[in-house]
Amino acid sequence: MLDELESLVDKALVQVDGQGDRFRMLETIRQYRSGAARAAAETGESGLKHARRIAAVAGEIRPTVVG
């Protein structure tokens, strides 16, 4: 995960705060993502995508928890 954060910092999409132990998203990026999340929720796309992901994870771990 640190590599992904470093990549976002290099692209100036995320900033490092303080002593380098905290990160924050640029306000314009946060606002864009917030609007995109609202739009997805309005169409029901977000909930369906989440449900599909949870079902996939449940299917993957089922053999280890059943029995």
mmCIF file of the N, C-alpha and C atoms, coordinates in Angstrom:
data_MODEL
# 
_entry.id   MODEL 
# 
loop_
_atom_site.group_PDB 
_atom_site.id 
_atom_site.type_symbol 
_atom_site.label_atom_id 
_atom_site.label_alt_id 
_atom_site.label_comp_id 
_atom_site.label_asym_id 
_atom_site.label_entity_id 
_atom_site.label_seq_id 
_atom_site.pdbx_PDB_ins_code 
_atom_site.Cartn_x 
_atom_site.Cartn_y 
_atom_site.Cartn_z 
_atom_site.occupancy 
_atom_site.B_iso_or_equiv 
_atom_site.pdbx_formal_charge 
_atom_site.auth_seq_id 
_atom_site.auth_comp_id 
_atom_site.auth_asym_id 
_atom_site.auth_atom_id 
_atom_site.pdbx_PDB_model_num 
ATOM 1   N N  . MET A 1 1  ? 0.813   -1.181  0.000  1.00 0.00 ? 1  MET A N  1 
ATOM 2   C CA . MET A 1 1  ? 0.000   0.000   0.000  1.00 0.00 ? 1  MET A CA 1 
ATOM 3   C C  . MET A 1 1  ? 0.868   1.261   0.000  1.00 0.00 ? 1  MET A C  1 
ATOM 4   N N  . LEU A 1 2  ? 2.011   1.179   0.626  1.00 0.00 ? 2  LEU A N  1 
ATOM 5   C CA . LEU A 1 2  ? 2.891   2.341   0.672  1.00 0.00 ? 2  LEU A CA 1 
ATOM 6   C C  . LEU A 1 2  ? 3.347   2.746   -0.730 1.00 0.00 ? 2  LEU A C  1 
ATOM 7   N N  . ASP A 1 3  ? 3.591   1.755   -1.587 1.00 0.00 ? 3  ASP A N  1 
ATOM 8   C CA . ASP A 1 3  ? 3.990   2.065   -2.966 1.00 0.00 ? 3  ASP A CA 1 
ATOM 9   C C  . ASP A 1 3  ? 2.908   2.855   -3.688 1.00 0.00 ? 3  ASP A C  1 
ATOM 10  N N  . GLU A 1 4  ? 1.645   2.472   -3.478 1.00 0.00 ? 4  GLU A N  1 
ATOM 11  C CA . GLU A 1 4  ? 0.537   3.180   -4.113 1.00 0.00 ? 4  GLU A CA 1 
ATOM 12  C C  . GLU A 1 4  ? 0.446   4.609   -3.601 1.00 0.00 ? 4  GLU A C  1 
ATOM 13  N N  . LEU A 1 5  ? 0.620   4.787   -2.292 1.00 0.00 ? 5  LEU A N  1 
ATOM 14  C CA . LEU A 1 5  ? 0.587   6.140   -1.725 1.00 0.00 ? 5  LEU A CA 1 
ATOM 15  C C  . LEU A 1 5  ? 1.729   6.987   -2.263 1.00 0.00 ? 5  LEU A C  1 
ATOM 16  N N  . GLU A 1 6  ? 2.912   6.401   -2.346 1.00 0.00 ? 6  GLU A N  1 
ATOM 17  C CA . GLU A 1 6  ? 4.054   7.140   -2.891 1.00 0.00 ? 6  GLU A CA 1 
ATOM 18  C C  . GLU A 1 6  ? 3.810   7.551   -4.332 1.00 0.00 ? 6  GLU A C  1 
ATOM 19  N N  . SER A 1 7  ? 3.168   6.669   -5.093 1.00 0.00 ? 7  SER A N  1 
ATOM 20  C CA . SER A 1 7  ? 2.846   6.977   -6.483 1.00 0.00 ? 7  SER A CA 1 
ATOM 21  C C  . SER A 1 7  ? 1.880   8.161   -6.567 1.00 0.00 ? 7  SER A C  1 
ATOM 22  N N  . LEU A 1 8  ? 0.884   8.181   -5.680 1.00 0.00 ? 8  LEU A N  1 
ATOM 23  C CA . LEU A 1 8  ? -0.068  9.294   -5.663 1.00 0.00 ? 8  LEU A CA 1 
ATOM 24  C C  . LEU A 1 8  ? 0.608   10.595  -5.248 1.00 0.00 ? 8  LEU A C  1 
ATOM 25  N N  . VAL A 1 9  ? 1.542   10.524  -4.309 1.00 0.00 ? 9  VAL A N  1 
ATOM 26  C CA . VAL A 1 9  ? 2.296   11.718  -3.900 1.00 0.00 ? 9  VAL A CA 1 
ATOM 27  C C  . VAL A 1 9  ? 3.128   12.220  -5.071 1.00 0.00 ? 9  VAL A C  1 
ATOM 28  N N  . ASP A 1 10 ? 3.807   11.300  -5.770 1.00 0.00 ? 10 ASP A N  1 
ATOM 29  C CA . ASP A 1 10 ? 4.624   11.680  -6.931 1.00 0.00 ? 10 ASP A CA 1 
ATOM 30  C C  . ASP A 1 10 ? 3.797   12.361  -8.010 1.00 0.00 ? 10 ASP A C  1 
ATOM 31  N N  . LYS A 1 11 ? 2.534   11.962  -8.129 1.00 0.00 ? 11 LYS A N  1 
ATOM 32  C CA . LYS A 1 11 ? 1.648   12.547  -9.145 1.00 0.00 ? 11 LYS A CA 1 
ATOM 33  C C  . LYS A 1 11 ? 0.917   13.781  -8.628 1.00 0.00 ? 11 LYS A C  1 
ATOM 34  N N  . ALA A 1 12 ? 1.229   14.193  -7.402 1.00 0.00 ? 12 ALA A N  1 
ATOM 35  C CA . ALA A 1 12 ? 0.623   15.368  -6.764 1.00 0.00 ? 12 ALA A CA 1 
ATOM 36  C C  . ALA A 1 12 ? -0.879  15.223  -6.563 1.00 0.00 ? 12 ALA A C  1 
ATOM 37  N N  . LEU A 1 13 ? -1.355  13.987  -6.346 1.00 0.00 ? 13 LEU A N  1 
ATOM 38  C CA . LEU A 1 13 ? -2.767  13.755  -6.062 1.00 0.00 ? 13 LEU A CA 1 
ATOM 39  C C  . LEU A 1 13 ? -3.017  13.640  -4.561 1.00 0.00 ? 13 LEU A C  1 
ATOM 40  N N  . VAL A 1 14 ? -1.959  13.343  -3.816 1.00 0.00 ? 14 VAL A N  1 
ATOM 41  C CA . VAL A 1 14 ? -2.012  13.222  -2.365 1.00 0.00 ? 14 VAL A CA 1 
ATOM 42  C C  . VAL A 1 14 ? -0.826  13.993  -1.810 1.00 0.00 ? 14 VAL A C  1 
ATOM 43  N N  . GLN A 1 15 ? -1.010  14.631  -0.675 1.00 0.00 ? 15 GLN A N  1 
ATOM 44  C CA . GLN A 1 15 ? 0.064   15.378  -0.030 1.00 0.00 ? 15 GLN A CA 1 
ATOM 45  C C  . GLN A 1 15 ? 0.431   14.730  1.294  1.00 0.00 ? 15 GLN A C  1 
ATOM 46  N N  . VAL A 1 16 ? 1.706   14.883  1.669  1.00 0.00 ? 16 VAL A N  1 
ATOM 47  C CA . VAL A 1 16 ? 2.188   14.375  2.948  1.00 0.00 ? 16 VAL A CA 1 
ATOM 48  C C  . VAL A 1 16 ? 2.062   15.497  3.967  1.00 0.00 ? 16 VAL A C  1 
ATOM 49  N N  . ASP A 1 17 ? 1.498   15.185  5.134  1.00 0.00 ? 17 ASP A N  1 
ATOM 50  C CA . ASP A 1 17 ? 1.359   16.157  6.217  1.00 0.00 ? 17 ASP A CA 1 
ATOM 51  C C  . ASP A 1 17 ? 2.362   15.865  7.323  1.00 0.00 ? 17 ASP A C  1 
ATOM 52  N N  . GLY A 1 18 ? 2.693   16.858  8.081  1.00 0.00 ? 18 GLY A N  1 
ATOM 53  C CA . GLY A 1 18 ? 3.498   16.684  9.287  1.00 0.00 ? 18 GLY A CA 1 
ATOM 54  C C  . GLY A 1 18 ? 4.851   16.077  9.036  1.00 0.00 ? 18 GLY A C  1 
ATOM 55  N N  . GLN A 1 19 ? 5.160   15.036  9.786  1.00 0.00 ? 19 GLN A N  1 
ATOM 56  C CA . GLN A 1 19 ? 6.460   14.375  9.743  1.00 0.00 ? 19 GLN A CA 1 
ATOM 57  C C  . GLN A 1 19 ? 6.528   13.296  8.664  1.00 0.00 ? 19 GLN A C  1 
ATOM 58  N N  . GLY A 1 20 ? 5.576   13.264  7.764  1.00 0.00 ? 20 GLY A N  1 
ATOM 59  C CA . GLY A 1 20 ? 5.559   12.257  6.718  1.00 0.00 ? 20 GLY A CA 1 
ATOM 60  C C  . GLY A 1 20 ? 4.806   10.999  7.109  1.00 0.00 ? 20 GLY A C  1 
ATOM 61  N N  . ASP A 1 21 ? 4.094   11.069  8.229  1.00 0.00 ? 21 ASP A N  1 
ATOM 62  C CA . ASP A 1 21 ? 3.352   9.894   8.686  1.00 0.00 ? 21 ASP A CA 1 
ATOM 63  C C  . ASP A 1 21 ? 1.857   10.003  8.427  1.00 0.00 ? 21 ASP A C  1 
ATOM 64  N N  . ARG A 1 22 ? 1.447   11.097  7.811  1.00 0.00 ? 22 ARG A N  1 
ATOM 65  C CA . ARG A 1 22 ? 0.029   11.282  7.485  1.00 0.00 ? 22 ARG A CA 1 
ATOM 66  C C  . ARG A 1 22 ? -0.079  11.774  6.052  1.00 0.00 ? 22 ARG A C  1 
ATOM 67  N N  . PHE A 1 23 ? -1.163  11.374  5.399  1.00 0.00 ? 23 PHE A N  1 
ATOM 68  C CA . PHE A 1 23 ? -1.403  11.765  4.019  1.00 0.00 ? 23 PHE A CA 1 
ATOM 69  C C  . PHE A 1 23 ? -2.778  12.414  3.933  1.00 0.00 ? 23 PHE A C  1 
ATOM 70  N N  . ARG A 1 24 ? -2.915  13.307  2.981  1.00 0.00 ? 24 ARG A N  1 
ATOM 71  C CA . ARG A 1 24 ? -4.235  13.884  2.750  1.00 0.00 ? 24 ARG A CA 1 
ATOM 72  C C  . ARG A 1 24 ? -4.442  14.072  1.254  1.00 0.00 ? 24 ARG A C  1 
ATOM 73  N N  . MET A 1 25 ? -5.685  13.885  0.871  1.00 0.00 ? 25 MET A N  1 
ATOM 74  C CA . MET A 1 25 ? -6.055  14.021  -0.523 1.00 0.00 ? 25 MET A CA 1 
ATOM 75  C C  . MET A 1 25 ? -6.246  15.508  -0.838 1.00 0.00 ? 25 MET A C  1 
ATOM 76  N N  . LEU A 1 26 ? -5.854  15.905  -2.037 1.00 0.00 ? 26 LEU A N  1 
ATOM 77  C CA . LEU A 1 26 ? -6.096  17.282  -2.446 1.00 0.00 ? 26 LEU A CA 1 
ATOM 78  C C  . LEU A 1 26 ? -7.592  17.551  -2.423 1.00 0.00 ? 26 LEU A C  1 
ATOM 79  N N  . GLU A 1 27 ? -7.980  18.728  -2.033 1.00 0.00 ? 27 GLU A N  1 
ATOM 80  C CA . GLU A 1 27 ? -9.395  19.071  -1.891 1.00 0.00 ? 27 GLU A CA 1 
ATOM 81  C C  . GLU A 1 27 ? -10.156 18.892  -3.206 1.00 0.00 ? 27 GLU A C  1 
ATOM 82  N N  . THR A 1 28 ? -9.552  19.288  -4.323 1.00 0.00 ? 28 THR A N  1 
ATOM 83  C CA . THR A 1 28 ? -10.253 19.151  -5.608 1.00 0.00 ? 28 THR A CA 1 
ATOM 84  C C  . THR A 1 28 ? -10.490 17.684  -5.954 1.00 0.00 ? 28 THR A C  1 
ATOM 85  N N  . ILE A 1 29 ? -9.542  16.819  -5.636 1.00 0.00 ? 29 ILE A N  1 
ATOM 86  C CA . ILE A 1 29 ? -9.700  15.388  -5.893 1.00 0.00 ? 29 ILE A CA 1 
ATOM 87  C C  . ILE A 1 29 ? -10.781 14.821  -4.975 1.00 0.00 ? 29 ILE A C  1 
ATOM 88  N N  . ARG A 1 30 ? -10.771 15.227  -3.714 1.00 0.00 ? 30 ARG A N  1 
ATOM 89  C CA . ARG A 1 30 ? -11.770 14.761  -2.754 1.00 0.00 ? 30 ARG A CA 1 
ATOM 90  C C  . ARG A 1 30 ? -13.171 15.169  -3.203 1.00 0.00 ? 30 ARG A C  1 
ATOM 91  N N  . GLN A 1 31 ? -13.319 16.416  -3.649 1.00 0.00 ? 31 GLN A N  1 
ATOM 92  C CA . GLN A 1 31 ? -14.622 16.895  -4.104 1.00 0.00 ? 31 GLN A CA 1 
ATOM 93  C C  . GLN A 1 31 ? -15.097 16.127  -5.329 1.00 0.00 ? 31 GLN A C  1 
ATOM 94  N N  . TYR A 1 32 ? -14.176 15.868  -6.266 1.00 0.00 ? 32 TYR A N  1 
ATOM 95  C CA . TYR A 1 32 ? -14.541 15.104  -7.464 1.00 0.00 ? 32 TYR A CA 1 
ATOM 96  C C  . TYR A 1 32 ? -15.004 13.708  -7.077 1.00 0.00 ? 32 TYR A C  1 
ATOM 97  N N  . ARG A 1 33 ? -14.243 13.036  -6.213 1.00 0.00 ? 33 ARG A N  1 
ATOM 98  C CA . ARG A 1 33 ? -14.584 11.675  -5.812 1.00 0.00 ? 33 ARG A CA 1 
ATOM 99  C C  . ARG A 1 33 ? -15.897 11.638  -5.048 1.00 0.00 ? 33 ARG A C  1 
ATOM 100 N N  . SER A 1 34 ? -16.123 12.637  -4.221 1.00 0.00 ? 34 SER A N  1 
ATOM 101 C CA . SER A 1 34 ? -17.363 12.711  -3.464 1.00 0.00 ? 34 SER A CA 1 
ATOM 102 C C  . SER A 1 34 ? -18.555 12.825  -4.418 1.00 0.00 ? 34 SER A C  1 
ATOM 103 N N  . GLY A 1 35 ? -18.416 13.649  -5.433 1.00 0.00 ? 35 GLY A N  1 
ATOM 104 C CA . GLY A 1 35 ? -19.482 13.804  -6.425 1.00 0.00 ? 35 GLY A CA 1 
ATOM 105 C C  . GLY A 1 35 ? -19.697 12.534  -7.220 1.00 0.00 ? 35 GLY A C  1 
ATOM 106 N N  . ALA A 1 36 ? -18.612 11.848  -7.579 1.00 0.00 ? 36 ALA A N  1 
ATOM 107 C CA . ALA A 1 36 ? -18.725 10.595  -8.321 1.00 0.00 ? 36 ALA A CA 1 
ATOM 108 C C  . ALA A 1 36 ? -19.393 9.522   -7.464 1.00 0.00 ? 36 ALA A C  1 
ATOM 109 N N  . ALA A 1 37 ? -19.083 9.499   -6.179 1.00 0.00 ? 37 ALA A N  1 
ATOM 110 C CA . ALA A 1 37 ? -19.703 8.519   -5.278 1.00 0.00 ? 37 ALA A CA 1 
ATOM 111 C C  . ALA A 1 37 ? -21.194 8.784   -5.140 1.00 0.00 ? 37 ALA A C  1 
ATOM 112 N N  . ARG A 1 38 ? -21.565 10.057  -5.041 1.00 0.00 ? 38 ARG A N  1 
ATOM 113 C CA . ARG A 1 38 ? -22.991 10.403  -4.959 1.00 0.00 ? 38 ARG A CA 1 
ATOM 114 C C  . ARG A 1 38 ? -23.716 9.988   -6.227 1.00 0.00 ? 38 ARG A C  1 
ATOM 115 N N  . ALA A 1 39 ? -23.111 10.223  -7.379 1.00 0.00 ? 39 ALA A N  1 
ATOM 116 C CA . ALA A 1 39 ? -23.741 9.866   -8.654 1.00 0.00 ? 39 ALA A CA 1 
ATOM 117 C C  . ALA A 1 39 ? -23.920 8.356   -8.758 1.00 0.00 ? 39 ALA A C  1 
ATOM 118 N N  . ALA A 1 40 ? -22.922 7.601   -8.321 1.00 0.00 ? 40 ALA A N  1 
ATOM 119 C CA . ALA A 1 40 ? -23.026 6.145   -8.365 1.00 0.00 ? 40 ALA A CA 1 
ATOM 120 C C  . ALA A 1 40 ? -24.118 5.657   -7.424 1.00 0.00 ? 40 ALA A C  1 
ATOM 121 N N  . ALA A 1 41 ? -24.221 6.272   -6.267 1.00 0.00 ? 41 ALA A N  1 
ATOM 122 C CA . ALA A 1 41 ? -25.244 5.876   -5.293 1.00 0.00 ? 41 ALA A CA 1 
ATOM 123 C C  . ALA A 1 41 ? -26.640 6.167   -5.837 1.00 0.00 ? 41 ALA A C  1 
ATOM 124 N N  . GLU A 1 42 ? -26.788 7.275   -6.559 1.00 0.00 ? 42 GLU A N  1 
ATOM 125 C CA . GLU A 1 42 ? -28.083 7.635   -7.116 1.00 0.00 ? 42 GLU A CA 1 
ATOM 126 C C  . GLU A 1 42 ? -28.551 6.610   -8.149 1.00 0.00 ? 42 GLU A C  1 
ATOM 127 N N  . THR A 1 43 ? -27.621 5.997   -8.845 1.00 0.00 ? 43 THR A N  1 
ATOM 128 C CA . THR A 1 43 ? -27.995 5.009   -9.852 1.00 0.00 ? 43 THR A CA 1 
ATOM 129 C C  . THR A 1 43 ? -28.051 3.599   -9.274 1.00 0.00 ? 43 THR A C  1 
ATOM 130 N N  . GLY A 1 44 ? -27.657 3.448   -8.017 1.00 0.00 ? 44 GLY A N  1 
ATOM 131 C CA . GLY A 1 44 ? -27.644 2.135   -7.388 1.00 0.00 ? 44 GLY A CA 1 
ATOM 132 C C  . GLY A 1 44 ? -26.426 1.311   -7.757 1.00 0.00 ? 44 GLY A C  1 
ATOM 133 N N  . GLU A 1 45 ? -25.583 1.866   -8.593 1.00 0.00 ? 45 GLU A N  1 
ATOM 134 C CA . GLU A 1 45 ? -24.393 1.168   -9.076 1.00 0.00 ? 45 GLU A CA 1 
ATOM 135 C C  . GLU A 1 45 ? -23.437 0.825   -7.941 1.00 0.00 ? 45 GLU A C  1 
ATOM 136 N N  . SER A 1 46 ? -23.270 1.722   -7.007 1.00 0.00 ? 46 SER A N  1 
ATOM 137 C CA . SER A 1 46 ? -22.333 1.519   -5.915 1.00 0.00 ? 46 SER A CA 1 
ATOM 138 C C  . SER A 1 46 ? -22.719 0.322   -5.049 1.00 0.00 ? 46 SER A C  1 
ATOM 139 N N  . GLY A 1 47 ? -23.968 0.231   -4.663 1.00 0.00 ? 47 GLY A N  1 
ATOM 140 C CA . GLY A 1 47 ? -24.421 -0.870  -3.824 1.00 0.00 ? 47 GLY A CA 1 
ATOM 141 C C  . GLY A 1 47 ? -24.316 -2.214  -4.519 1.00 0.00 ? 47 GLY A C  1 
ATOM 142 N N  . LEU A 1 48 ? -24.642 -2.244  -5.799 1.00 0.00 ? 48 LEU A N  1 
ATOM 143 C CA . LEU A 1 48 ? -24.558 -3.481  -6.562 1.00 0.00 ? 48 LEU A CA 1 
ATOM 144 C C  . LEU A 1 48 ? -23.110 -3.939  -6.706 1.00 0.00 ? 48 LEU A C  1 
ATOM 145 N N  . LYS A 1 49 ? -22.229 -2.998  -6.967 1.00 0.00 ? 49 LYS A N  1 
ATOM 146 C CA . LYS A 1 49 ? -20.811 -3.324  -7.103 1.00 0.00 ? 49 LYS A CA 1 
ATOM 147 C C  . LYS A 1 49 ? -20.272 -3.879  -5.784 1.00 0.00 ? 49 LYS A C  1 
ATOM 148 N N  . HIS A 1 50 ? -20.658 -3.260  -4.680 1.00 0.00 ? 50 HIS A N  1 
ATOM 149 C CA . HIS A 1 50 ? -20.226 -3.707  -3.355 1.00 0.00 ? 50 HIS A CA 1 
ATOM 150 C C  . HIS A 1 50 ? -20.760 -5.114  -3.070 1.00 0.00 ? 50 HIS A C  1 
ATOM 151 N N  . ALA A 1 51 ? -22.017 -5.339  -3.365 1.00 0.00 ? 51 ALA A N  1 
ATOM 152 C CA . ALA A 1 51 ? -22.625 -6.645  -3.121 1.00 0.00 ? 51 ALA A CA 1 
ATOM 153 C C  . ALA A 1 51 ? -21.926 -7.739  -3.932 1.00 0.00 ? 51 ALA A C  1 
ATOM 154 N N  . ARG A 1 52 ? -21.589 -7.447  -5.176 1.00 0.00 ? 52 ARG A N  1 
ATOM 155 C CA . ARG A 1 52 ? -20.882 -8.424  -6.001 1.00 0.00 ? 52 ARG A CA 1 
ATOM 156 C C  . ARG A 1 52 ? -19.505 -8.747  -5.425 1.00 0.00 ? 52 ARG A C  1 
ATOM 157 N N  . ARG A 1 53 ? -18.826 -7.738  -4.940 1.00 0.00 ? 53 ARG A N  1 
ATOM 158 C CA . ARG A 1 53 ? -17.488 -7.948  -4.370 1.00 0.00 ? 53 ARG A CA 1 
ATOM 159 C C  . ARG A 1 53 ? -17.575 -8.795  -3.102 1.00 0.00 ? 53 ARG A C  1 
ATOM 160 N N  . ILE A 1 54 ? -18.530 -8.501  -2.232 1.00 0.00 ? 54 ILE A N  1 
ATOM 161 C CA . ILE A 1 54 ? -18.694 -9.267  -1.000 1.00 0.00 ? 54 ILE A CA 1 
ATOM 162 C C  . ILE A 1 54 ? -19.051 -10.721 -1.326 1.00 0.00 ? 54 ILE A C  1 
ATOM 163 N N  . ALA A 1 55 ? -19.901 -10.935 -2.316 1.00 0.00 ? 55 ALA A N  1 
ATOM 164 C CA . ALA A 1 55 ? -20.257 -12.294 -2.721 1.00 0.00 ? 55 ALA A CA 1 
ATOM 165 C C  . ALA A 1 55 ? -19.036 -13.044 -3.251 1.00 0.00 ? 55 ALA A C  1 
ATOM 166 N N  . ALA A 1 56 ? -18.193 -12.369 -3.997 1.00 0.00 ? 56 ALA A N  1 
ATOM 167 C CA . ALA A 1 56 ? -16.981 -13.001 -4.522 1.00 0.00 ? 56 ALA A CA 1 
ATOM 168 C C  . ALA A 1 56 ? -16.035 -13.384 -3.393 1.00 0.00 ? 56 ALA A C  1 
ATOM 169 N N  . VAL A 1 57 ? -15.855 -12.488 -2.431 1.00 0.00 ? 57 VAL A N  1 
ATOM 170 C CA . VAL A 1 57 ? -14.982 -12.777 -1.290 1.00 0.00 ? 57 VAL A CA 1 
ATOM 171 C C  . VAL A 1 57 ? -15.549 -13.936 -0.481 1.00 0.00 ? 57 VAL A C  1 
ATOM 172 N N  . ALA A 1 58 ? -16.846 -13.940 -0.264 1.00 0.00 ? 58 ALA A N  1 
ATOM 173 C CA . ALA A 1 58 ? -17.482 -15.038 0.481  1.00 0.00 ? 58 ALA A CA 1 
ATOM 174 C C  . ALA A 1 58 ? -17.259 -16.371 -0.235 1.00 0.00 ? 58 ALA A C  1 
ATOM 175 N N  . GLY A 1 59 ? -17.368 -16.364 -1.538 1.00 0.00 ? 59 GLY A N  1 
ATOM 176 C CA . GLY A 1 59 ? -17.134 -17.586 -2.299 1.00 0.00 ? 59 GLY A CA 1 
ATOM 177 C C  . GLY A 1 59 ? -15.696 -18.064 -2.193 1.00 0.00 ? 59 GLY A C  1 
ATOM 178 N N  . GLU A 1 60 ? -14.754 -17.114 -2.147 1.00 0.00 ? 60 GLU A N  1 
ATOM 179 C CA . GLU A 1 60 ? -13.336 -17.468 -2.042 1.00 0.00 ? 60 GLU A CA 1 
ATOM 180 C C  . GLU A 1 60 ? -13.004 -18.075 -0.684 1.00 0.00 ? 60 GLU A C  1 
ATOM 181 N N  . ILE A 1 61 ? -13.583 -17.544 0.382  1.00 0.00 ? 61 ILE A N  1 
ATOM 182 C CA . ILE A 1 61 ? -13.212 -18.010 1.720  1.00 0.00 ? 61 ILE A CA 1 
ATOM 183 C C  . ILE A 1 61 ? -14.087 -19.153 2.228  1.00 0.00 ? 61 ILE A C  1 
ATOM 184 N N  . ARG A 1 62 ? -15.158 -19.464 1.519  1.00 0.00 ? 62 ARG A N  1 
ATOM 185 C CA . ARG A 1 62 ? -16.090 -20.493 1.976  1.00 0.00 ? 62 ARG A CA 1 
ATOM 186 C C  . ARG A 1 62 ? -15.410 -21.815 2.326  1.00 0.00 ? 62 ARG A C  1 
ATOM 187 N N  . PRO A 1 63 ? -14.512 -22.329 1.481  1.00 0.00 ? 63 PRO A N  1 
ATOM 188 C CA . PRO A 1 63 ? -13.884 -23.614 1.813  1.00 0.00 ? 63 PRO A CA 1 
ATOM 189 C C  . PRO A 1 63 ? -13.122 -23.597 3.160  1.00 0.00 ? 63 PRO A C  1 
ATOM 190 N N  . THR A 1 64 ? -12.662 -22.441 3.570  1.00 0.00 ? 64 THR A N  1 
ATOM 191 C CA . THR A 1 64 ? -11.886 -22.380 4.823  1.00 0.00 ? 64 THR A CA 1 
ATOM 192 C C  . THR A 1 64 ? -12.768 -22.201 6.059  1.00 0.00 ? 64 THR A C  1 
ATOM 193 N N  . VAL A 1 65 ? -14.030 -21.807 5.864  1.00 0.00 ? 65 VAL A N  1 
ATOM 194 C CA . VAL A 1 65 ? -14.896 -21.578 7.028  1.00 0.00 ? 65 VAL A CA 1 
ATOM 195 C C  . VAL A 1 65 ? -16.024 -22.587 7.160  1.00 0.00 ? 65 VAL A C  1 
ATOM 196 N N  . VAL A 1 66 ? -16.233 -23.416 6.155  1.00 0.00 ? 66 VAL A N  1 
ATOM 197 C CA . VAL A 1 66 ? -17.288 -24.424 6.207  1.00 0.00 ? 66 VAL A CA 1 
ATOM 198 C C  . VAL A 1 66 ? -16.670 -25.758 6.591  1.00 0.00 ? 66 VAL A C  1 
ATOM 199 N N  . GLY A 1 67 ? -17.320 -26.442 7.529  1.00 0.00 ? 67 GLY A N  1 
ATOM 200 C CA . GLY A 1 67 ? -16.829 -27.759 7.857  1.00 0.00 ? 67 GLY A CA 1 
ATOM 201 C C  . GLY A 1 67 ? -16.346 -27.947 9.200  1.00 0.00 ? 67 GLY A C  1 
# 
